[in-house]
Structures are given as structure tokens and as C-alpha cells.
Amino acid sequence: MSRNREKTVPMRTLLAGATLVAILSVAGCVSQGPARQQSAMDQALQDHIQLGFGYLGEGNREAARFHLRKALEIDKNSPGAHNGMALLYQMQLENELAEKHYRKAIALDKGFSSARNNFGVFLFQQQRFEEAYEQFAAAAADTGYNLRAQAYLSQGIVARRLDRPDEAVQAWRKAVALDPNLAGAYLELARFYFDNGDYPRSREMLQKYDRLGKPQPQSLWLAVRLEHRFGNRDAMASKGLALEKLFPYSKENLEYQKWLKNDRSK
């Protein structure tokens, strides 16, 4: 019998929140047993996994646990159910159990890119950057993965943390090539080009981000510094005011206030 590969949309990229949404794609299953019984069991398995992820997205952990356990009772080797249990334990900071279920899901289905992406987020949160990079790279290499661009975005962020700027920018370029509407990748590219002194290209990338994404402390602080570089004091003040009003307690605003004080004292 060929194993169904339960597909779930993973936690979003490292720049976004951890909203959990379940989208299951059920493949056919060939069995030597009664077709009707096998089909009913497959459907029950998928239903429990889908309900489990739905409840995770709503924050109802007990209901999620109930359905994911039911799925494992039907098939203890279900990659999708193990992926769901891993996410549940991750939310509860049960890190050893989360890792156990991630590894089980991937061992059962090495091509399960959603589980690899989720495991990458988990490892990043544990500051295990080399391991996280490997998981994101594997997910990004899967040409059939529907969130491949986001995996490249995350891979680039981890590469930057590992002080591999060339790999980081290559991953972000790949991300926007796959998904021109992926706002976060443009912001990362804008920051990269600014740090390397390419201010026109940095501004170009930031403008693309602004058309696609919402204001963030990082984007506004970068905008302030870019407008300063170009001598546009009105735009600089406007972006600075937005940073103060929208994100008064962000570290970027603290940096801005310190920078502004030094600038005024000159």
C-alpha cells in the first residue's frame, strides 16, 4: 500500500506569526483489503488530522490533542499526525517531545517538506542554526512544495545569522523569483544592500516591500536611515514619526531616538 502524504501548511516564516492552518491533500491508497473499509479509515485519519490542525489554529490545544491522538490510534505511523503533535508540544514548550515527533514525521516521510519547515522554525528558536539551515534548505529544494519561497526566505535569515551573506542574498533572490509578492524577502534584501552601501538598490527593495507589506519597526528604521543618506529630511522625519507612533517600545525606536539625539547635537 502506498502511504498517504498528509500535507499541512506549516508555521509561517520566521518574520511572521505562527498561525496554524491545515490544508490536507489526500492521495489514493491501494490496499489488498476491503476497499470500502480502507477508504473509511483513510478518511477518518485525514479528518482527525484536519480537525487537530484547525483547533491548533484556534488555540484550543485540548481539542487538538484529542484529534491528533485519535489519528495516531488509526495509524501510529502517520507523518501528518506526528507533525501536528510536534507543533502542539512546541506551543507548550515541551521541546523534547516536539523534537521527537518532528524527527518521527520526517523519518516516516523524508520528502515531507511542511514538517521540515516547521522543524526548521523549532530549531531556529532553539538557536540551533546549522540544523535549522539544513531543514529549510531541504524544504526549499522541494520543487513541489507550495511554500517553497517562504522556505528560501527562512533559509536566508538563518544564513545571515551564520554569517554567510552570499548564501543569504542568494536565497532571498530565489524567494522573490518564486513569489514576487513575498514582502519579507524584499525587506531582507533592502537591509542587505543598505549594510553593503548600495543605497539605491536598498531603496528600490524597500519600496517594493512597502507596496506589499505592512509597516514594521525594521522597515521604518531602515527608511529613516535611507532618507538620511539621500538628504531627504522631510521623508526622514515622516518615517521617524511613524516609527515613534506605531512602535514606541521597539528596539528600533530606541535606536532611532538615540540616533536622533546625536544628530541634533551636531
N, C-alpha and C positions, 0 to 999 in steps of 0.2 A: 504493500500500500504506500502510495506517495504521501508524504506529510504535508498537511496544510501549513502554509506560512502565514501566521496571523500578523497582519500589518497594522501598526499603530503609529499615529503621529506623535513624535517624541516631544519632550520639553523643548521649548523654543531655544533660539540661540542664546549664547551667553550674555548678550546685550538685552535680552527680553525677559519677561516674566516666565514662570513655569506653569503656564496654563496647560492643562492636560486634556486632550481631545482624542477620542478613539475613532478611527476610521478603519474598518476591517474589510479586507479583500479576501474572500474565501475561494480557494482553488478547489477543483474537483478532487475527489478522493476515491481511488479504485480499491475495492475490497473483495475478498473471496467470500465474505459473509453476506447475510441478508442486506440487500441494498437499502431497503426502507429503514431498517434499524440503524445502519451505519449513517445514513443521511440525518436521521433524527438526532443521533449522538453528536455528529459534527455541528449541527445547528445549535444544539444546546450548549456545546463548548463555546462556539462563537458568540452566542447570546450572553453567556455569563462574562466572557472577556469584555464585550462591548459595554455591558452594564457596569462592570468593575471600573473601566476607564471613565465612563460617564460620571459615576459617583466620585471618582478621584477629582475630576474637573470641578465638581460642585463642592468639594471639601468634605464630603460625607465618607470618612475613612472606614467606619464600621461596615457600612453597606458595601463599599468597595471590597473590603476584606472578605465579606461573605461570598460575594460572587466570584472573586478570583480563587478562593479556596474551592468553591463548587467546580470551577473549571479544572483545577488540578485533580479533583476527585475523578472527573471524567477522563482526564489524560494528564498523568503526572509529568509527562514529557512534552507538554505544550510550551513552545518558546514564548508565545504571546502572554500566557498566564504568568510565566516566570518574570517576564519583563514588567508586567503590571505589579506583581508582588515586590519587585525591586524598587519601583517608583514609590509604592506605598511605604516601604521601610525607609527609603531615602527621605520622604517627607517627615517621617517620625524620628529621624536622626539615628536610626538603627543601622549604622553603617556596615557592620559586618554581615548582617543579614541581607542588606541591599546588594552588596558586592557578590555575595553567594548566588543570589538569584540572577543578577546580570550575567555572571560567568556561566551559569547553567543555561540561560536563554541562548547565549552565543555559542556555547558548546553544542547545543542541540541544532542550531542553525547558524553556521558561520557567515552566511550571507544576510543575516537579519540586521539590516543597517539601522533601523529605528532603535533597536536595543543597543547597538554600538554607539549611536549618537547620544542616547541617554546615559550610557555608561561613561562616555567622554565628559559629559557635564558633571557627573558624580565625581570622577577623578579630578577634574579641574577644581571643583570645590574643596577637594582634599589636598590641593596643591601638588598633585602627582602629575606634573605637566608632561613629562615624556610619555607616560602611559596614556594620558588624555589625547595627546597628539596622535598616537597610533590609532586610537579608536575613531577619531574624527577623520583621519586620512583614509581609513578603510571605508567609512560611510561615504566620503566624498568620491571615492574611486568607483562606487557602485553606480553605473550609468542608468540603472532602472530605479534608483531611489528618488522619490518625489521631493525630498527636501535636501537634495544634493548641494544646492547653492548655499543653504544655511550651514551645512557641514563644512564647506570651504571657508565660510566666514569664521566659524569657530576655530577651524584649523589655523587660520591666520592669526587669530587672537592668541592662541597658545604658542604659536611660533614666535610672536613678538615677546611673550613672557620668557621664552627660552633664548632670547637674544639672537634670533635668526631672521633679520629683517627682510632678506631677499626671499625667503620662503613665505614670509607673511604677506608681502605685497603680491607675490605670485598667486597665492591662494585667494586674496581679495579680488584680484583682477579676474580670476576664474569665476568667482562668485557672481560678479556683475555681468560677466559674459553669459552665464547660465540664466541669470534672473536680473534683467536691467532695472527692476523695481525694488531690489533689495536695498533698502535705505541704509542699513547699518554698515554695509560694505563700503559705501561711499564715504561715510564718516571716518571709518578706519583709514581709508586711502587719503582723505584730506589731512588727517593727523600725521600720517606717514610723510606726505610731501612737505608739510609745514616743518616737521622736525629735520627734514633734509634740505631746507632752504628753497624749495621750489614753490614759492608763494602763489604764482599764477595758477599752477595746476591744483594746488591745495584749495584755492578759492573756487575753482571750477567744480571740484568734487564736493565741496561743502554746499555749493548752490544746488547740485543735484540732490544731495541729502535733504536740503530744506524743502525741495519740491515734493519729496516723497515721505518724509518722516516728520515727527513732532519735535519741537524744541527740546533739547536735553542740556543739562549743565555742560557736558563736554562740547557740544556743538556751539553753544553761545559763547563760551570762554574762548574757543578757537576763533570764532568770528570776531570777537573783540581784538584779539592779537593780530589777526589778518588785516582788519581795517586799520589798525595802528600802523602796520607795515606799509600800507598803501597811502597813509596820510589822510584817511577819511575820518575825521574826528566826529562828525555828526553820526555816521553809521556806527562808529565805535561806541559812542555814548548810548545810542539806542539799544545796541546789543547788550551793553553792560547793564542798562536799566532793566531789560527783560530778565537777565540773569539774577539780578537782585530781587525782583518781584516774584518770579516763578520758582526760584530755587534758593531762597535766602540762607538755608542751612547746609548747602552743598559745599564740598571742599573746593570746588571750582570758584564759588563765590568768595570764599575766604581768600583764595589765591588772587582773585580779581581785586578785592578790597586792599590787599597788601600791595599789589602792583599799582593800583590807582593812587594810593598814598605816596608811594615812591615817585610816581610820575609827576604828581602835583608839586612835590618838594624840589623838583629840578628847576 
